[in-house]
Structures are given as C-alpha cells and as structure tokens.
Amino acid sequence: MSTVPVRARADKALYLPGVETGLKPGLYKDLIDSARGRHAEYSKIWDLFAFQPSFTDSLSRFTQGVLRTPATIGPAMRELIAAWTSFQNECRFCTLAHAAAAAELLGSEELVRSVLDDLETSPLEEKDKAMLRFVTKITRNVPAVTASDVERVRAAGWDDEAIYYSITTCALFNFYNRWITATGVAEMSPEAHRLQGQHLARHGYVRGED
C-alpha cells in the first residue's frame, strides 16, 4: 500500500538488540530460528512475541478473540479498522499487515487502498465510513468521545456488539502501533506482507493452531 505516510526503513533491525538476542524457547523462537537458518524474511514482531512468551502468548489469543470471534461486525471490517487505526498512527508495519489481511477478506485491494487514500471519496459503504470516523476520533482525540459519538455510529446501522468490537479493535491497535513503532519493527517487502495477509485471513493470530 503506497499510501502509508511514513518513509520505508532500509535497516530492519529492532532498536532493542537485547530483544533480538534474548529470545526465549517456544513457538516464535522456533519460527525465527527456522527463518534465520534459511536466510528468509520474517515478521519482526515475532521477536517481540518470542522475548516474553509467558505473556505474549496470551496477547496473541486476545488478538484472535478481538478480531475473529463471531459477531455482528465481521473479521474483514475489523481488519480494516486495524489498518485504519494504524494508518492514523503512521505505523507502517501494522498498516501494511492489516491492509493486506483486510484486502484478502474483502476480496479487493483496490477498495482498501481507496479507503487509505481518501475515506470520504472511497466506495466504502456509508455505514462503514461512519465507523471509521468514530475510530479516528478514538485514536486522535479520545477525551472528546461522548455518548453522542456512539449514537451516531448506532444510527448508521451498527449495534452495540459491533461497536464494542470496533472500540476494542481500535484500542488494541493503538497499543500495537506504539509497541511496534517504539521498538523499531520495520515493514516487510510487499510480497511478504501479501503472504502474511493471506495467512492472517485464513488462519488468524494463534500460531501453532493453523
């Protein structure tokens, strides 16, 4: 997605070399060791998960629940919310990762690109635009969020379950954006993001249960 307003990094190392060299035994370390052994590109967020699997395993399960639990808002829209939140925070890795997953689930990379280019002129349904406007306010000015903002989303056609999952997705990715940006997780190649998006769309977020 060329619309992400952050310069690509040539250096793929984390800002925390002690994390890259201090991985704990477990599934993510096994995945990293395999990729490094093959000199293959891998998602550097794995380093963050492998550094403290005692609690990051729970984080992956929480992410799976937030984005994949059956609800009145589907996984595709939740992935789009993840990408949109990340775009607002200028987190290149998360924007590309979740735009790819959203495109896979929606069946249209062009639609996702058009949303990131200009939400208001995109062909996204008005109901969905209302939700993304709400997500923007949560991300950029959460102290100003009031019941009237929730009511506007409800009036657009979303029920309280959908609004709950949207708020939770937005909150989760505000965390991820800060965690990833501040530790220096860089974007991958376009092809790697495309393949990761396919994997996330098909298998979700709990590795080892594919």
C-alpha positions in Angstrom: 0.0 0.0 0.0 1.8 3.1 -1.2 -0.4 5.4 0.7 1.2 4.9 4.1 2.7 8.3 5.1 6.0 7.0 6.6 9.3 6.6 4.9 10.3 2.9 4.5 13.3 1.8 6.6 16.2 0.2 5.0 17.5 -1.1 8.3 15.3 -3.9 9.5 17.0 -4.4 13.0 15.0 -3.6 16.1 16.0 -0.6 18.2 16.5 -3.1 21.0 19.2 -5.6 20.1 18.9 -7.2 23.5 15.4 -8.4 22.5 16.6 -9.9 19.2 19.4 -11.8 21.0 17.3 -12.7 24.1 14.6 -14.8 22.7 13.0 -17.4 25.0 12.3 -21.0 23.9 8.9 -21.5 22.3 7.0 -21.5 19.1 8.0 -18.0 18.0 11.7 -18.6 18.6 11.4 -21.8 16.6 9.8 -19.8 13.7 12.6 -17.2 13.9 15.4 -19.7 14.1 13.9 -21.5 11.0 13.7 -18.3 9.1 17.1 -17.1 10.0 18.5 -20.6 9.1 17.0 -20.2 5.6 18.1 -16.5 5.4 14.4 -15.8 4.9 12.5 -12.6 5.6 10.2 -12.8 8.6 7.9 -10.6 10.5 10.0 -8.8 13.2 7.0 -8.6 15.5 7.9 -12.3 16.2 10.9 -11.0 18.1 8.6 -9.2 20.5 6.5 -12.2 21.0 9.5 -14.5 21.4 11.2 -12.3 24.0 8.5 -12.8 26.7 6.2 -15.7 25.6 5.0 -16.1 29.2 2.5 -13.3 28.5 2.7 -12.6 24.7 1.1 -16.0 24.1 -1.9 -14.5 25.9 -1.7 -11.4 23.7 -1.9 -13.5 20.5 -5.0 -15.2 21.9 -6.5 -11.9 22.9 -5.9 -10.6 19.4 -7.5 -13.7 17.9 -10.6 -13.1 20.1 -10.9 -9.4 19.3 -10.6 -9.9 15.5 -12.1 -13.3 14.9 -14.9 -14.0 17.5 -18.1 -14.3 15.5 -20.0 -11.0 15.9 -22.3 -8.6 14.1 -19.2 -6.9 12.7 -17.2 -9.3 10.5 -13.5 -10.0 10.5 -13.0 -8.1 7.3 -14.3 -4.8 8.8 -12.3 -5.5 12.0 -9.1 -5.9 9.9 -10.0 -2.7 8.1 -10.3 -0.9 11.5 -6.9 -2.3 12.5 -5.4 -0.9 9.3 -7.2 2.4 9.6 -6.2 2.9 13.2 -2.6 2.1 12.3 -2.7 4.5 9.3 -3.8 7.3 11.7 -0.8 6.5 13.9 1.5 6.3 10.9 2.6 2.8 11.9 3.8 1.4 8.6 4.2 -2.2 9.6 0.7 -2.5 11.1 -1.0 -0.6 8.3 0.6 -2.8 5.6 0.0 -6.0 7.5 -3.7 -5.4 8.2 -4.5 -3.7 4.9 -3.3 -6.9 3.3 -5.5 -9.0 5.6 -8.5 -6.7 5.0 -7.9 -6.9 1.2 -7.8 -10.7 1.3 -11.1 -10.9 3.4 -12.9 -8.2 1.4 -11.6 -9.6 -2.0 -10.4 -6.1 -3.1 -7.1 -4.5 -2.6 -8.4 -1.5 -4.6 -11.1 -0.9 -2.0 -8.7 -0.9 0.9 -6.3 1.4 -1.0 -9.1 3.8 -1.8 -10.1 4.0 1.9 -6.5 4.8 2.9 -6.2 7.3 0.1 -9.3 9.2 1.0 -12.1 7.7 3.2 -14.8 10.2 2.1 -14.4 9.6 -1.7 -13.9 5.9 -1.4 -16.7 3.5 -2.5 -16.9 2.1 1.1 -20.5 1.9 2.3 -21.6 4.9 4.4 -22.3 2.7 7.4 -18.6 1.6 7.4 -17.4 5.1 6.8 -19.3 6.2 10.0 -17.5 3.5 12.0 -14.1 4.6 10.7 -14.8 8.2 11.5 -15.6 7.1 15.1 -12.3 5.1 15.2 -10.4 8.2 14.0 -11.8 10.2 16.9 -11.0 7.4 19.4 -7.4 7.4 18.1 -6.8 11.1 17.8 -8.9 12.7 20.5 -10.3 10.1 22.9 -11.1 12.6 25.7 -13.6 14.2 23.4 -15.5 10.9 22.7 -19.0 11.1 24.2 -22.3 9.1 24.1 -23.3 11.2 21.1 -20.4 9.8 19.1 -21.6 6.3 19.9 -25.2 7.2 19.0 -24.1 8.4 15.5 -22.5 5.0 14.8 -25.6 3.3 16.1 -27.8 5.5 13.9 -25.6 4.5 10.9 -26.7 0.9 11.4 -24.3 -0.7 13.9 -25.5 -2.5 17.1 -23.8 -2.4 20.5 -21.9 -5.6 19.9 -20.4 -4.3 16.7 -19.5 -1.0 18.4 -17.9 -2.9 21.3 -15.7 -4.9 19.0 -14.8 -1.8 17.0 -13.7 0.1 20.1 -11.7 -2.9 21.3 -10.0 -3.4 17.9 -9.1 0.3 17.8 -7.8 0.2 21.4 -5.8 -2.9 20.7 -4.1 -1.4 17.7 -3.3 1.8 19.4 -1.3 -0.4 21.7 0.2 -2.4 18.9 1.2 0.7 17.0 3.1 2.1 19.9 4.7 -1.2 20.8 5.8 -1.8 17.3 6.9 1.7 16.4 8.9 2.4 19.6 10.7 -1.0 19.4 11.6 -0.5 15.7 9.6 -3.2 14.0 10.0 -2.3 10.3 7.7 -3.2 7.4 8.4 -6.2 5.3 8.6 -6.5 1.5 5.3 -6.1 -0.4 5.3 -9.8 -1.2 5.9 -10.8 2.4 3.0 -8.5 3.6 0.8 -10.0 0.9 1.6 -13.6 2.0 1.2 -12.6 5.7 -2.2 -11.1 4.9 -3.3 -14.3 3.3 -2.2 -16.3 6.3 -3.9 -13.9 8.8 -7.1 -14.0 6.7 -7.1 -17.8 6.6 -5.6 -18.8 10.0 -5.8 -15.9 12.4 -3.4 -15.0 15.1 -2.6 -18.1 17.2 0.4 -19.7 15.7 0.6 -23.5 16.0 -3.1 -23.9 15.6 -3.1 -23.3 11.8 
